[in-house]
Amino acid sequence: MEKGELVFDGNEKQIFATGEPDKVIIRYKDVGTAFNNIKRAVFHGKGVLNNAISTITFEALRDAGIKVHFIESISDREQLCLKLEPVPIQVTCRNRIAGSLARILGVEEGLKPQGCILDLRYNNDDLGDPVINDDQAVALSLVTAEELRHIKSVACKSNEVLTELFGRAGIELVDFKMEFGRNAEGELIIADELSPDNCRLWDARTGEKMDKDRFRLDLGNVTGSYAEVLDRLKKTKR
């Protein structure tokens, strides 16, 4: 697939046009950001790791019958994907209460709720991606009520698939963020990436953090932890 002009240059990924109007090439950078881009750093090889991990997670979802924008990995840091119209909503699936939610609720990090918690955020950098509820999402015409029900259903099914995938690798999927987009037919499809950058991952035995929190909290060994996640996922496929 021939790579065309750069159409989007984000903090951690770039998007390039292709010779086919419904397909794009996504290139993963080595940049890490946190706290709405306040904190930034370069981690050599991170883009390669995120590309490889997202390839595995997207393939697992696709094998389970869940529609994703991923088509195939075409280089060590590039993926061929469907071109989508972004839906300005982030959905976070929480199997444990951790990170900012633990601070907001005043509970110990790691508290396990009775079921998966689904949080919605308005994907708007200028507003700091605020938390919104279902009624607000519909009132802002970000999605219809029917689309929101579909998004939540896909998020719950994805959580089941990814929890099982990471579990086989000895990793607990604590929470993860999903983004969606509409294809040319108007279908809602999972977009963005599914890697340690937007999945909170803990070692199932020790509870050690293996995700972007290592950067957020200055724990060090960021790429080493990402590489460990990839290595474990690869072993589950053998």
C-alpha positions in Angstrom: 0.0 0.0 0.0 1.5 3.3 -1.1 1.8 5.9 1.7 0.5 9.4 0.7 0.5 12.7 2.3 0.5 13.3 6.1 -3.1 14.2 7.1 -2.8 14.2 10.9 0.2 14.6 13.1 -0.8 13.8 16.7 1.1 13.6 19.9 1.8 9.8 19.7 0.6 8.8 16.2 0.6 10.1 12.6 -2.0 9.4 10.0 -1.2 9.2 6.3 -3.5 9.0 3.2 -3.2 6.1 0.8 -4.2 5.4 -2.8 -7.6 4.2 -1.5 -9.9 6.8 -0.1 -11.3 4.5 2.6 -8.0 3.4 4.0 -5.2 5.2 5.9 -1.8 4.3 7.3 -1.3 5.0 11.0 2.3 5.4 12.2 3.2 5.0 15.9 5.7 7.5 17.3 8.2 7.0 20.2 6.6 9.9 22.1 4.9 9.5 25.4 2.4 12.0 26.8 0.5 12.3 30.0 -1.9 14.7 31.8 -3.3 16.2 28.6 0.1 16.6 27.0 1.6 18.5 30.0 4.2 15.8 30.5 6.1 14.5 27.4 9.1 12.3 26.8 10.6 10.2 24.1 11.0 6.4 24.6 13.0 4.8 21.8 11.2 1.8 20.4 7.9 2.5 22.1 6.1 3.0 18.8 7.2 -0.4 17.6 6.0 -2.0 20.8 2.6 -0.3 20.7 2.1 -1.2 17.0 2.8 -4.9 17.8 0.7 -5.0 21.0 -2.2 -3.2 19.3 -2.0 -5.7 16.4 -2.5 -8.6 18.8 -5.4 -6.9 20.7 -7.2 -5.8 17.6 -6.8 -9.3 16.0 -8.3 -10.8 19.2 -11.3 -8.5 19.0 -11.7 -9.1 15.3 -11.6 -12.9 15.8 -14.4 -12.5 18.3 -16.6 -10.8 15.7 -16.0 -7.2 16.9 -15.5 -4.6 14.2 -12.2 -2.6 14.4 -10.5 -0.1 12.1 -7.3 -2.3 12.0 -6.7 -4.1 8.8 -3.1 -5.3 9.0 0.3 -4.4 10.3 2.5 -3.3 7.3 5.8 -2.4 9.0 7.3 -2.5 12.5 5.5 0.8 13.4 2.7 1.2 10.8 -0.8 -0.2 10.4 -3.2 -0.1 7.5 -6.6 0.9 8.9 -10.0 1.9 7.7 -10.6 5.6 7.5 -13.2 6.7 10.0 -15.0 9.8 11.0 -14.1 10.2 14.6 -16.8 10.1 17.3 -15.9 12.6 20.1 -16.5 10.1 22.9 -14.0 8.1 25.0 -15.3 5.0 26.8 -13.4 3.7 29.7 -14.1 0.1 31.0 -13.0 -0.3 34.6 -12.6 -3.7 36.2 -10.9 -2.1 39.2 -11.0 1.4 40.5 -7.6 3.0 39.9 -5.9 6.2 38.9 -7.9 9.4 38.9 -11.2 7.6 39.7 -9.7 6.2 43.0 -8.7 9.8 44.0 -12.0 11.2 43.0 -14.0 8.6 45.0 -11.5 8.6 47.9 -11.0 4.8 47.8 -7.9 2.7 47.8 -6.5 2.0 44.3 -7.4 -1.5 43.2 -10.8 -1.7 44.7 -12.8 -4.2 42.7 -16.4 -3.1 41.9 -19.3 -5.6 41.7 -19.3 -5.2 37.9 -17.4 -3.4 35.1 -17.8 0.4 35.3 -18.3 2.3 32.1 -17.3 5.9 32.1 -17.8 8.4 29.2 -15.7 11.4 28.4 -16.2 14.1 25.9 -13.1 13.9 23.7 -12.2 17.6 23.6 -8.7 18.7 24.4 -9.7 22.3 24.9 -12.1 21.2 27.7 -9.7 18.7 29.2 -11.8 15.7 28.1 -14.5 16.1 30.8 -16.6 13.2 32.1 -20.1 13.3 30.8 -23.2 11.2 31.2 -25.5 9.5 28.7 -28.0 12.3 28.5 -25.3 14.9 28.0 -23.7 12.8 25.2 -27.0 12.6 23.4 -27.9 16.3 24.1 -24.6 17.4 22.5 -25.4 15.3 19.4 -22.2 13.4 19.9 -24.2 10.1 19.4 -27.8 9.0 19.3 -29.2 7.0 22.2 -29.2 3.9 20.0 -25.6 4.5 19.0 -24.6 4.9 22.7 -26.3 1.6 23.6 -24.3 0.0 20.8 -21.1 1.5 21.9 -21.6 0.3 25.5 -22.5 -3.2 24.3 -19.3 -3.4 22.2 -17.2 -2.0 25.1 -18.6 -4.7 27.4 -17.9 -7.5 24.9 -14.4 -6.1 24.2 -13.7 -6.1 27.9 -14.5 -9.8 28.1 -12.3 -10.6 25.1 -9.3 -8.5 26.3 -9.6 -9.6 29.9 -9.3 -13.2 28.8 -6.5 -12.4 26.4 -4.4 -10.6 29.0 -5.3 -13.1 31.7 -3.7 -15.9 29.6 -0.6 -13.8 29.6 -0.6 -13.4 33.4 -1.7 -9.8 33.2 -4.8 -8.2 34.8 -6.7 -5.8 32.6 -7.5 -3.1 35.2 -9.1 -0.7 32.8 -8.8 0.6 29.3 -10.0 3.4 27.1 -11.8 2.9 23.8 -12.5 5.4 20.9 -14.9 4.9 18.1 -15.4 6.2 14.5 -17.9 5.8 11.7 -17.0 4.1 8.5 -18.3 5.1 5.1 -21.6 3.2 5.8 -22.1 4.9 9.1 -21.2 1.9 11.2 -19.6 2.5 14.6 -16.2 0.8 14.7 -13.4 0.7 17.3 -10.6 3.1 16.4 -7.3 4.4 17.9 -5.1 1.8 19.6 -5.3 -0.8 22.4 -1.9 -0.9 24.1 -0.3 -0.1 27.4 -0.7 3.6 26.5 -4.5 3.3 27.0 -4.8 0.0 28.9 -4.0 -0.1 32.6 -2.2 -3.4 33.1 -1.0 -5.0 36.3 1.1 -8.2 36.7 -1.5 -10.8 37.9 0.8 -12.2 40.5 2.7 -9.2 41.9 0.4 -6.2 41.0 3.3 -4.4 39.4 2.2 -1.7 36.9 3.1 -2.6 33.3 1.5 0.4 31.5 1.7 4.1 31.0 1.4 4.7 34.7 5.1 3.9 34.8 5.6 7.2 32.9 2.9 9.1 34.7 4.2 8.2 38.2 7.9 8.2 37.3 8.4 4.5 38.0 10.9 4.0 35.2 11.4 1.1 32.9 8.6 2.2 30.6 9.7 0.4 27.4 11.0 -2.6 29.4 7.5 -3.1 30.8 5.8 -2.6 27.4 8.3 -5.2 25.9 7.3 -7.6 28.7 3.6 -7.2 27.9 4.4 -8.0 24.2 6.5 -11.0 25.0 3.8 -12.5 27.2 1.1 -11.9 24.6 3.2 -13.5 21.9 3.7 -16.6 24.1 -0.1 -17.0 24.4 -0.3 -17.4 20.6 2.2 -20.2 20.4 
